[in-house]
Amino acid sequence: MDTCRNIFLSHVSALACWAVIGHKGLLPQTQTDIRDAKTAAKNPSTIFEEGLLESGFIQKLPKPLDVLVPAHGRTFKSNLFTCHLREGELPSGSLRRLTEHVFISSPELTFAQLGTVLTDVQLATVGMMLCGNYSIAPNEERKLLERKPLTSLDSLKHMVDQTRRFHGSTTARRAIDMCLEGSRSPRESIAPLLISLPPMMGGYELEQPELNRKVHLSPAAAAIVGMSEITPDLCWFDRKTLLEYDSWENHQDGMRLSNDDLRIQAFVKDDWTALTLRTENMNDSVKFDRIVRGVLAPALGARVPSLTQGYMNLQRELRDEVMSFDPYVSSSEARKRLRYYRQKRKSIGFG
């Protein structure tokens, strides 16, 4: 008889849970001293069937669920679960308790584990979400949820260092160097990648910006906007250059448009180069290229790659890779996409 009654969610399933932590229907996470999966059920299906998951949301996650199992569970097979063997202890703080019988990989361990199912640039967007002030709701529209950061970049780096022997660690190490803290939306996470990654990956290799850094205004500029400081989305402080991402959803309101115009005028008053990036320009690779090539790069005193056909192909693949990511796909679909993007990278000259 299986006396173990716990289940340990990991990988893609853990990410989907963290994406809505604090959302209605999911209990707050709590700390635990458990550092391995010794108490995991030998047959995770029994936990599911007996209703011990205790959360309607968890039961609705895409199948198969990713779960950590000890050695005794390595031969278990089911359409409901993908079992990941974890022998021995994990780094301290690797697991959190969600309910009496459900544990979950910490945000930091989840990031490290996802190196096995995501590309490095997709994993970078995950890192920025975990370290950012937003999450993505599991509804059909994938609306944004505001929340405090679940972790920090230093904590992610520490976990990646501690899990160097894990499968996928090479991808996690590459991704961590692309991550930034302070993002407030998926597009704020994506834009720095498109701007800063090297040309061999389809980027412009401009210096990384700071996200939502506070900028103090002069009295004259403050008088325009009615406040003494502003936090632009992307900021190159030493270059006095900023970029504001303005989504279509946020600009149905005329008052919001007026306030945004005042923000730009305040920055211009203080001799900043202030750019606005609308959704339609973000989505259109040609218009995005014109903004980066014609305004942003000159403001930063940087050169950009020549617009050859080969480089344009790389740009297109990079955009598709980062913009197609969804934290609620099943683990099997994530792996399918990973294989696809790896093949595409090889076919167009970088891997």
C-alpha atoms as a printed R data frame, in Angstrom:
    type eleno elety resid chain resno      x      y       z
1   ATOM     1    CA   MET     A     1  0.000  0.000   0.000
2   ATOM     2    CA   ASP     A     2  1.235  3.482  -0.869
3   ATOM     3    CA   THR     A     3  1.513  5.355   2.445
4   ATOM     4    CA   CYS     A     4  2.899  8.556   0.900
5   ATOM     5    CA   ARG     A     5  0.181 11.107   0.251
6   ATOM     6    CA   ASN     A     6  1.908 14.106  -1.293
7   ATOM     7    CA   ILE     A     7  2.420 15.466  -4.772
8   ATOM     8    CA   PHE     A     8  5.215 17.817  -5.878
9   ATOM     9    CA   LEU     A     9  4.346 20.031  -8.851
10  ATOM    10    CA   SER     A    10  7.314 21.170 -10.948
11  ATOM    11    CA   HIS     A    11  8.448 22.550 -14.312
12  ATOM    12    CA   VAL     A    12  5.615 23.913 -16.508
13  ATOM    13    CA   SER     A    13  2.894 23.019 -14.005
14  ATOM    14    CA   ALA     A    14  4.719 24.925 -11.268
15  ATOM    15    CA   LEU     A    15  5.055 27.950 -13.552
16  ATOM    16    CA   ALA     A    16  1.307 27.956 -14.253
17  ATOM    17    CA   CYS     A    17  0.661 27.936 -10.504
18  ATOM    18    CA   TRP     A    18  3.117 30.764  -9.817
19  ATOM    19    CA   ALA     A    19  1.531 32.774 -12.619
20  ATOM    20    CA   VAL     A    20 -1.611 33.104 -10.508
21  ATOM    21    CA   ILE     A    21 -0.291 32.931  -6.934
22  ATOM    22    CA   GLY     A    22 -2.531 35.211  -4.895
23  ATOM    23    CA   HIS     A    23 -5.301 34.866  -7.458
24  ATOM    24    CA   LYS     A    24 -8.721 33.718  -6.223
25  ATOM    25    CA   GLY     A    25 -8.949 29.965  -5.763
26  ATOM    26    CA   LEU     A    26 -5.297 29.278  -4.946
27  ATOM    27    CA   LEU     A    27 -4.051 29.286  -1.373
28  ATOM    28    CA   PRO     A    28 -1.023 31.443  -0.494
29  ATOM    29    CA   GLN     A    29  2.312 29.655  -0.568
30  ATOM    30    CA   THR     A    30  4.063 28.825   2.696
31  ATOM    31    CA   GLN     A    31  7.644 27.970   3.528
32  ATOM    32    CA   THR     A    32  8.655 24.379   4.206
33  ATOM    33    CA   ASP     A    33 11.826 22.628   5.298
34  ATOM    34    CA   ILE     A    34 11.215 19.744   2.891
35  ATOM    35    CA   ARG     A    35 14.038 19.467   0.359
36  ATOM    36    CA   ASP     A    36 13.225 16.302  -1.548
37  ATOM    37    CA   ALA     A    37 10.340 14.238  -2.905
38  ATOM    38    CA   LYS     A    38 10.689 11.248  -0.578
39  ATOM    39    CA   THR     A    39  7.087 11.584   0.572
40  ATOM    40    CA   ALA     A    40  5.652 11.740  -2.929
41  ATOM    41    CA   ALA     A    41  2.952  9.202  -3.767
42  ATOM    42    CA   LYS     A    42  4.276  6.276  -5.760
43  ATOM    43    CA   ASN     A    43  1.209  6.580  -7.996
44  ATOM    44    CA   PRO     A    44  0.290 10.304  -8.288
45  ATOM    45    CA   SER     A    45 -3.054  9.351  -9.840
46  ATOM    46    CA   THR     A    46 -4.316  8.222  -6.447
47  ATOM    47    CA   ILE     A    47 -3.832 11.751  -5.091
48  ATOM    48    CA   PHE     A    48 -5.762 13.168  -8.018
49  ATOM    49    CA   GLU     A    49 -8.574 10.614  -7.797
50  ATOM    50    CA   GLU     A    50 -9.025 10.992  -4.046
51  ATOM    51    CA   GLY     A    51 -9.408 14.761  -4.341
52  ATOM    52    CA   LEU     A    52 -6.343 15.506  -2.253
53  ATOM    53    CA   LEU     A    53 -5.146 18.265  -4.570
54  ATOM    54    CA   GLU     A    54 -7.617 20.497  -2.697
55  ATOM    55    CA   SER     A    55 -7.600 23.182  -5.357
56  ATOM    56    CA   GLY     A    56 -9.938 23.459  -8.292
57  ATOM    57    CA   PHE     A    57 -7.364 25.479 -10.167
58  ATOM    58    CA   ILE     A    58 -4.677 22.797  -9.882
59  ATOM    59    CA   GLN     A    59 -7.100 20.189 -11.169
60  ATOM    60    CA   LYS     A    60 -7.763 22.406 -14.199
61  ATOM    61    CA   LEU     A    61 -4.093 22.807 -15.158
62  ATOM    62    CA   PRO     A    62 -3.149 21.478 -18.623
63  ATOM    63    CA   LYS     A    63 -2.358 17.782 -18.599
64  ATOM    64    CA   PRO     A    64 -0.042 16.065 -18.148
65  ATOM    65    CA   LEU     A    65  0.970 17.651 -14.849
66  ATOM    66    CA   ASP     A    66  4.704 17.844 -14.184
67  ATOM    67    CA   VAL     A    67  5.560 16.188 -10.866
68  ATOM    68    CA   LEU     A    68  8.755 15.372  -9.017
69  ATOM    69    CA   VAL     A    69  9.067 11.767  -7.904
70  ATOM    70    CA   PRO     A    70 11.701  9.830  -5.948
71  ATOM    71    CA   ALA     A    71 13.344  6.732  -7.358
72  ATOM    72    CA   HIS     A    72 10.381  4.503  -6.476
73  ATOM    73    CA   GLY     A    73  8.128  6.439  -8.841
74  ATOM    74    CA   ARG     A    74 10.326  6.465 -11.906
75  ATOM    75    CA   THR     A    75  8.458  3.665 -13.690
76  ATOM    76    CA   PHE     A    76  5.015  5.216 -13.247
77  ATOM    77    CA   LYS     A    77  3.301  6.201 -16.508
78  ATOM    78    CA   SER     A    78  0.017  8.053 -16.985
79  ATOM    79    CA   ASN     A    79 -1.653 10.510 -19.325
80  ATOM    80    CA   LEU     A    80 -2.267 12.709 -16.287
81  ATOM    81    CA   PHE     A    81  1.343 13.125 -15.187
82  ATOM    82    CA   THR     A    82  4.872 13.554 -16.478
83  ATOM    83    CA   CYS     A    83  7.208 12.275 -13.793
84  ATOM    84    CA   HIS     A    84 10.624 13.874 -13.241
85  ATOM    85    CA   LEU     A    85 13.040 11.816 -11.175
86  ATOM    86    CA   ARG     A    86 14.682 13.735  -8.340
87  ATOM    87    CA   GLU     A    87 17.016 11.733  -6.148
88  ATOM    88    CA   GLY     A    88 18.578 13.312  -3.096
89  ATOM    89    CA   GLU     A    89 18.157 16.738  -1.565
90  ATOM    90    CA   LEU     A    90 17.395 19.933  -3.429
91  ATOM    91    CA   PRO     A    91 18.908 23.301  -2.467
92  ATOM    92    CA   SER     A    92 17.402 24.943   0.608
93  ATOM    93    CA   GLY     A    93 14.141 26.752  -0.139
94  ATOM    94    CA   SER     A    94 13.472 24.725  -3.285
95  ATOM    95    CA   LEU     A    95  9.954 23.627  -2.315
96  ATOM    96    CA   ARG     A    96  6.883 25.441  -1.016
97  ATOM    97    CA   ARG     A    97  3.672 24.074   0.458
98  ATOM    98    CA   LEU     A    98  0.466 25.107  -1.289
99  ATOM    99    CA   THR     A    99 -2.007 22.857   0.518
100 ATOM   100    CA   GLU     A   100 -1.786 19.993   2.975
101 ATOM   101    CA   HIS     A   101 -0.814 17.504   0.267
102 ATOM   102    CA   VAL     A   102  0.468 19.715  -2.539
103 ATOM   103    CA   PHE     A   103  3.985 21.084  -2.731
104 ATOM   104    CA   ILE     A   104  5.415 23.168  -5.555
105 ATOM   105    CA   SER     A   105  8.859 24.057  -6.822
106 ATOM   106    CA   SER     A   106  9.848 27.518  -5.601
107 ATOM   107    CA   PRO     A   107  9.959 30.311  -8.198
108 ATOM   108    CA   GLU     A   108 13.739 29.930  -8.275
109 ATOM   109    CA   LEU     A   109 13.708 26.154  -8.739
110 ATOM   110    CA   THR     A   110 10.914 26.453 -11.311
111 ATOM   111    CA   PHE     A   111 13.142 28.782 -13.339
112 ATOM   112    CA   ALA     A   112 16.025 26.292 -13.205
113 ATOM   113    CA   GLN     A   113 13.768 23.358 -14.127
114 ATOM   114    CA   LEU     A   114 12.308 25.165 -17.143
115 ATOM   115    CA   GLY     A   115 15.701 25.049 -18.810
116 ATOM   116    CA   THR     A   116 14.612 21.591 -19.985
117 ATOM   117    CA   VAL     A   117 11.433 22.726 -21.772
118 ATOM   118    CA   LEU     A   118 11.963 26.349 -22.886
119 ATOM   119    CA   THR     A   119 14.487 28.140 -25.065
120 ATOM   120    CA   ASP     A   120 16.852 30.567 -23.385
121 ATOM   121    CA   VAL     A   121 14.986 33.663 -24.601
122 ATOM   122    CA   GLN     A   122 11.613 32.260 -23.529
123 ATOM   123    CA   LEU     A   123 13.084 31.403 -20.139
124 ATOM   124    CA   ALA     A   124 14.368 34.975 -19.869
125 ATOM   125    CA   THR     A   125 10.790 36.262 -20.193
126 ATOM   126    CA   VAL     A   126  9.786 33.856 -17.408
127 ATOM   127    CA   GLY     A   127 12.574 35.205 -15.221
128 ATOM   128    CA   MET     A   128 11.424 38.766 -15.817
129 ATOM   129    CA   MET     A   129  7.837 37.832 -14.949
130 ATOM   130    CA   LEU     A   130  8.945 36.145 -11.705
131 ATOM   131    CA   CYS     A   131 11.100 39.188 -10.821
132 ATOM   132    CA   GLY     A   132  8.512 41.651 -12.131
133 ATOM   133    CA   ASN     A   133  5.299 43.263 -10.953
134 ATOM   134    CA   TYR     A   134  2.859 41.365 -13.118
135 ATOM   135    CA   SER     A   135  1.463 37.972 -13.861
136 ATOM   136    CA   ILE     A   136 -0.791 36.496 -16.527
137 ATOM   137    CA   ALA     A   137 -4.309 35.319 -15.744
138 ATOM   138    CA   PRO     A   138 -5.418 31.881 -16.959
139 ATOM   139    CA   ASN     A   139 -8.462 33.319 -18.717
140 ATOM   140    CA   GLU     A   140 -8.859 33.225 -22.476
141 ATOM   141    CA   GLU     A   141 -7.660 36.820 -22.889
142 ATOM   142    CA   ARG     A   142 -4.569 36.186 -20.725
143 ATOM   143    CA   LYS     A   143 -5.194 39.482 -18.957
144 ATOM   144    CA   LEU     A   144 -2.510 40.957 -16.727
145 ATOM   145    CA   LEU     A   145 -2.581 40.656 -12.947
146 ATOM   146    CA   GLU     A   146 -0.644 43.149 -10.835
147 ATOM   147    CA   ARG     A   147  1.368 41.683  -7.978
148 ATOM   148    CA   LYS     A   148  4.641 42.097  -6.138
149 ATOM   149    CA   PRO     A   149  7.747 40.278  -7.442
150 ATOM   150    CA   LEU     A   150  7.892 36.603  -6.471
151 ATOM   151    CA   THR     A   151 11.684 36.577  -6.354
152 ATOM   152    CA   SER     A   152 14.766 38.602  -7.268
153 ATOM   153    CA   LEU     A   153 17.396 38.300  -9.946
154 ATOM   154    CA   ASP     A   154 20.022 37.555  -7.277
155 ATOM   155    CA   SER     A   155 17.879 34.693  -5.955
156 ATOM   156    CA   LEU     A   156 17.472 33.249  -9.453
157 ATOM   157    CA   LYS     A   157 21.226 33.462 -10.024
158 ATOM   158    CA   HIS     A   158 21.882 31.740  -6.701
159 ATOM   159    CA   MET     A   159 19.573 28.849  -7.596
160 ATOM   160    CA   VAL     A   160 21.093 28.509 -11.067
161 ATOM   161    CA   ASP     A   161 24.535 28.306  -9.462
162 ATOM   162    CA   GLN     A   162 23.321 25.617  -7.053
163 ATOM   163    CA   THR     A   163 21.746 23.515  -9.795
164 ATOM   164    CA   ARG     A   164 24.606 23.471 -12.280
165 ATOM   165    CA   ARG     A   165 24.420 19.686 -12.502
166 ATOM   166    CA   PHE     A   166 20.718 19.717 -13.376
167 ATOM   167    CA   HIS     A   167 19.567 18.911 -16.871
168 ATOM   168    CA   GLY     A   168 18.838 22.261 -18.577
169 ATOM   169    CA   SER     A   169 21.298 24.254 -16.479
170 ATOM   170    CA   THR     A   170 23.148 25.547 -19.558
171 ATOM   171    CA   THR     A   171 19.939 27.095 -20.871
172 ATOM   172    CA   ALA     A   172 19.173 28.581 -17.443
173 ATOM   173    CA   ARG     A   173 22.639 30.176 -17.237
174 ATOM   174    CA   ARG     A   174 22.230 31.766 -20.665
175 ATOM   175    CA   ALA     A   175 18.754 33.025 -19.790
176 ATOM   176    CA   ILE     A   176 19.767 34.610 -16.495
177 ATOM   177    CA   ASP     A   177 22.145 36.970 -18.293
178 ATOM   178    CA   MET     A   178 19.228 38.263 -20.381
179 ATOM   179    CA   CYS     A   179 16.916 38.945 -17.417
180 ATOM   180    CA   LEU     A   180 16.064 42.339 -15.948
181 ATOM   181    CA   GLU     A   181 14.117 43.274 -12.824
182 ATOM   182    CA   GLY     A   182 11.193 45.677 -12.619
183 ATOM   183    CA   SER     A   183  9.062 44.684 -15.618
184 ATOM   184    CA   ARG     A   184  5.343 45.426 -15.427
185 ATOM   185    CA   SER     A   185  4.095 43.556 -18.495
186 ATOM   186    CA   PRO     A   186  5.098 40.855 -21.005
187 ATOM   187    CA   ARG     A   187  5.866 43.464 -23.647
188 ATOM   188    CA   GLU     A   188  8.145 45.347 -21.254
189 ATOM   189    CA   SER     A   189  9.998 42.042 -20.849
190 ATOM   190    CA   ILE     A   190 10.123 41.306 -24.566
191 ATOM   191    CA   ALA     A   191 11.265 44.732 -25.785
192 ATOM   192    CA   PRO     A   192 14.700 44.639 -24.049
193 ATOM   193    CA   LEU     A   193 15.356 41.215 -25.568
194 ATOM   194    CA   LEU     A   194 14.590 42.420 -29.095
195 ATOM   195    CA   ILE     A   195 16.754 45.483 -28.510
196 ATOM   196    CA   SER     A   196 19.714 44.025 -26.619
197 ATOM   197    CA   LEU     A   197 20.336 40.461 -27.823
198 ATOM   198    CA   PRO     A   198 23.259 39.974 -30.253
199 ATOM   199    CA   PRO     A   199 22.673 40.091 -34.027
200 ATOM   200    CA   MET     A   200 23.364 36.355 -34.337
201 ATOM   201    CA   MET     A   201 20.130 35.868 -32.371
202 ATOM   202    CA   GLY     A   202 18.144 38.554 -34.189
203 ATOM   203    CA   GLY     A   203 18.692 41.462 -31.776
204 ATOM   204    CA   TYR     A   204 20.286 44.865 -32.225
205 ATOM   205    CA   GLU     A   205 22.962 44.445 -29.511
206 ATOM   206    CA   LEU     A   206 22.162 47.786 -27.889
207 ATOM   207    CA   GLU     A   207 22.953 48.140 -24.195
208 ATOM   208    CA   GLN     A   208 20.349 46.787 -21.794
209 ATOM   209    CA   PRO     A   209 17.960 49.375 -20.354
210 ATOM   210    CA   GLU     A   210 16.751 49.681 -16.788
211 ATOM   211    CA   LEU     A   211 13.074 48.904 -16.322
212 ATOM   212    CA   ASN     A   212 10.870 51.382 -14.441
213 ATOM   213    CA   ARG     A   213 13.703 53.313 -12.838
214 ATOM   214    CA   LYS     A   214 12.657 56.481 -11.040
215 ATOM   215    CA   VAL     A   215 13.760 59.647 -12.838
216 ATOM   216    CA   HIS     A   216 13.657 62.935 -10.935
217 ATOM   217    CA   LEU     A   217 12.428 65.942 -12.901
218 ATOM   218    CA   SER     A   218 13.553 69.543 -12.809
219 ATOM   219    CA   PRO     A   219 11.073 72.026 -11.298
220 ATOM   220    CA   ALA     A   220 10.127 73.216 -14.798
221 ATOM   221    CA   ALA     A   221  9.479 69.678 -16.039
222 ATOM   222    CA   ALA     A   222  7.649 68.731 -12.828
223 ATOM   223    CA   ALA     A   223  5.307 71.673 -13.353
224 ATOM   224    CA   ILE     A   224  4.236 70.203 -16.711
225 ATOM   225    CA   VAL     A   225  3.257 66.790 -15.396
226 ATOM   226    CA   GLY     A   226  2.353 67.682 -11.812
227 ATOM   227    CA   MET     A   227  4.856 65.346 -10.130
228 ATOM   228    CA   SER     A   228  8.535 65.421  -9.253
229 ATOM   229    CA   GLU     A   229  9.507 61.979 -10.545
230 ATOM   230    CA   ILE     A   230  8.423 59.516 -13.256
231 ATOM   231    CA   THR     A   231  9.258 55.865 -13.866
232 ATOM   232    CA   PRO     A   232  9.651 55.299 -17.621
233 ATOM   233    CA   ASP     A   233  9.242 51.734 -18.899
234 ATOM   234    CA   LEU     A   234 12.715 51.437 -20.459
235 ATOM   235    CA   CYS     A   235 15.435 53.856 -19.407
236 ATOM   236    CA   TRP     A   236 19.044 54.401 -20.477
237 ATOM   237    CA   PHE     A   237 19.796 56.866 -17.703
238 ATOM   238    CA   ASP     A   238 23.365 57.778 -18.608
239 ATOM   239    CA   ARG     A   239 22.250 58.476 -22.175
240 ATOM   240    CA   LYS     A   240 19.147 60.431 -21.080
241 ATOM   241    CA   THR     A   241 17.057 58.218 -23.338
242 ATOM   242    CA   LEU     A   242 13.815 56.453 -22.544
243 ATOM   243    CA   LEU     A   243 11.149 54.401 -24.235
244 ATOM   244    CA   GLU     A   244  7.543 54.179 -23.082
245 ATOM   245    CA   TYR     A   245  5.474 51.184 -24.175
246 ATOM   246    CA   ASP     A   246  1.853 52.206 -24.651
247 ATOM   247    CA   SER     A   247 -0.503 49.296 -25.239
248 ATOM   248    CA   TRP     A   248 -3.729 49.715 -27.181
249 ATOM   249    CA   GLU     A   249 -5.664 48.445 -24.173
250 ATOM   250    CA   ASN     A   250 -4.327 51.243 -22.008
251 ATOM   251    CA   HIS     A   251 -5.149 53.939 -24.528
252 ATOM   252    CA   GLN     A   252 -8.883 53.741 -24.961
253 ATOM   253    CA   ASP     A   253 -9.110 56.478 -22.351
254 ATOM   254    CA   GLY     A   254 -8.552 60.039 -23.588
255 ATOM   255    CA   MET     A   255 -7.387 61.148 -20.143
256 ATOM   256    CA   ARG     A   256 -4.673 58.477 -20.172
257 ATOM   257    CA   LEU     A   257 -3.508 59.659 -23.582
258 ATOM   258    CA   SER     A   258 -3.348 63.227 -22.329
259 ATOM   259    CA   ASN     A   259 -1.331 62.228 -19.259
260 ATOM   260    CA   ASP     A   260  1.112 60.238 -21.393
261 ATOM   261    CA   ASP     A   261  1.632 63.222 -23.668
262 ATOM   262    CA   LEU     A   262  2.438 65.359 -20.641
263 ATOM   263    CA   ARG     A   263  4.973 62.782 -19.432
264 ATOM   264    CA   ILE     A   264  6.789 62.891 -22.766
265 ATOM   265    CA   GLN     A   265  6.762 66.705 -22.783
266 ATOM   266    CA   ALA     A   266  8.206 66.758 -19.264
267 ATOM   267    CA   PHE     A   267 11.113 64.547 -20.315
268 ATOM   268    CA   VAL     A   268 11.734 66.620 -23.429
269 ATOM   269    CA   LYS     A   269 11.826 69.710 -21.223
270 ATOM   270    CA   ASP     A   270 14.742 68.101 -19.362
271 ATOM   271    CA   ASP     A   271 16.535 67.319 -22.645
272 ATOM   272    CA   TRP     A   272 15.728 63.610 -22.718
273 ATOM   273    CA   THR     A   273 15.207 61.651 -25.910
274 ATOM   274    CA   ALA     A   274 11.734 60.249 -25.218
275 ATOM   275    CA   LEU     A   275 10.239 57.604 -27.491
276 ATOM   276    CA   THR     A   276  6.762 56.099 -27.471
277 ATOM   277    CA   LEU     A   277  6.269 52.529 -28.670
278 ATOM   278    CA   ARG     A   278  2.648 51.666 -29.465
279 ATOM   279    CA   THR     A   279  1.332 48.123 -29.714
280 ATOM   280    CA   GLU     A   280  0.927 48.299 -33.479
281 ATOM   281    CA   ASN     A   281  4.563 49.393 -33.869
282 ATOM   282    CA   MET     A   282  5.755 46.693 -31.478
283 ATOM   283    CA   ASN     A   283  3.888 44.039 -33.469
284 ATOM   284    CA   ASP     A   284  5.103 45.295 -36.859
285 ATOM   285    CA   SER     A   285  8.748 44.291 -37.346
286 ATOM   286    CA   VAL     A   286  9.307 46.918 -40.063
287 ATOM   287    CA   LYS     A   287  7.980 49.811 -37.953
288 ATOM   288    CA   PHE     A   288  9.818 48.543 -34.887
289 ATOM   289    CA   ASP     A   289 13.051 48.431 -36.887
290 ATOM   290    CA   ARG     A   290 12.549 52.011 -38.054
291 ATOM   291    CA   ILE     A   291 12.134 53.224 -34.469
292 ATOM   292    CA   VAL     A   292 15.216 51.376 -33.221
293 ATOM   293    CA   ARG     A   293 17.354 52.101 -36.267
294 ATOM   294    CA   GLY     A   294 16.232 55.692 -36.848
295 ATOM   295    CA   VAL     A   295 15.835 57.076 -33.324
296 ATOM   296    CA   LEU     A   296 16.865 54.802 -30.462
297 ATOM   297    CA   ALA     A   297 20.257 53.646 -31.725
298 ATOM   298    CA   PRO     A   298 21.422 57.180 -32.659
299 ATOM   299    CA   ALA     A   299 20.307 58.455 -29.251
300 ATOM   300    CA   LEU     A   300 22.422 55.760 -27.614
301 ATOM   301    CA   GLY     A   301 25.353 56.443 -29.917
302 ATOM   302    CA   ALA     A   302 25.224 52.862 -31.181
303 ATOM   303    CA   ARG     A   303 25.442 51.167 -34.558
304 ATOM   304    CA   VAL     A   304 22.975 48.504 -35.605
305 ATOM   305    CA   PRO     A   305 23.380 45.499 -37.925
306 ATOM   306    CA   SER     A   306 22.892 45.945 -41.653
307 ATOM   307    CA   LEU     A   307 19.402 45.011 -42.791
308 ATOM   308    CA   THR     A   308 20.349 41.955 -44.822
309 ATOM   309    CA   GLN     A   309 17.900 39.184 -45.666
310 ATOM   310    CA   GLY     A   310 19.696 36.819 -43.316
311 ATOM   311    CA   TYR     A   311 19.450 39.264 -40.413
312 ATOM   312    CA   MET     A   312 15.773 39.902 -41.153
313 ATOM   313    CA   ASN     A   313 15.156 36.140 -40.957
314 ATOM   314    CA   LEU     A   314 16.842 36.053 -37.555
315 ATOM   315    CA   GLN     A   315 14.740 38.983 -36.361
316 ATOM   316    CA   ARG     A   316 11.539 37.280 -37.465
317 ATOM   317    CA   GLU     A   317 12.382 34.034 -35.682
318 ATOM   318    CA   LEU     A   318 13.373 35.828 -32.475
319 ATOM   319    CA   ARG     A   319 10.102 37.773 -32.417
320 ATOM   320    CA   ASP     A   320  8.077 34.631 -33.005
321 ATOM   321    CA   GLU     A   321  9.954 32.790 -30.263
322 ATOM   322    CA   VAL     A   322  9.469 35.363 -27.503
323 ATOM   323    CA   MET     A   323  5.975 36.529 -28.446
324 ATOM   324    CA   SER     A   324  4.491 33.046 -28.727
325 ATOM   325    CA   PHE     A   325  5.285 31.978 -25.175
326 ATOM   326    CA   ASP     A   326  2.294 31.082 -22.966
327 ATOM   327    CA   PRO     A   327  2.742 29.949 -19.324
328 ATOM   328    CA   TYR     A   328 -0.404 27.821 -19.536
329 ATOM   329    CA   VAL     A   329  0.558 25.427 -22.298
330 ATOM   330    CA   SER     A   330  0.984 21.803 -21.307
331 ATOM   331    CA   SER     A   331  4.463 20.429 -20.698
332 ATOM   332    CA   SER     A   332  4.142 18.222 -23.783
333 ATOM   333    CA   GLU     A   333  3.273 21.246 -25.945
334 ATOM   334    CA   ALA     A   334  6.159 23.245 -24.444
335 ATOM   335    CA   ARG     A   335  8.598 20.473 -25.353
336 ATOM   336    CA   LYS     A   336  7.150 20.271 -28.851
337 ATOM   337    CA   ARG     A   337  7.745 24.001 -29.311
338 ATOM   338    CA   LEU     A   338 11.232 23.702 -27.862
339 ATOM   339    CA   ARG     A   339 12.162 21.112 -30.494
340 ATOM   340    CA   TYR     A   340 10.676 23.324 -33.195
341 ATOM   341    CA   TYR     A   341 12.629 26.429 -32.174
342 ATOM   342    CA   ARG     A   342 15.869 24.509 -31.784
343 ATOM   343    CA   GLN     A   343 15.498 23.199 -35.313
344 ATOM   344    CA   LYS     A   344 14.702 26.690 -36.600
345 ATOM   345    CA   ARG     A   345 17.790 28.109 -34.919
346 ATOM   346    CA   LYS     A   346 20.011 25.517 -36.543
347 ATOM   347    CA   SER     A   347 18.439 26.084 -39.955
348 ATOM   348    CA   ILE     A   348 19.095 29.840 -39.869
349 ATOM   349    CA   GLY     A   349 22.582 29.751 -38.462
350 ATOM   350    CA   PHE     A   350 22.603 29.984 -34.682
351 ATOM   351    CA   GLY     A   351 22.030 27.415 -31.955
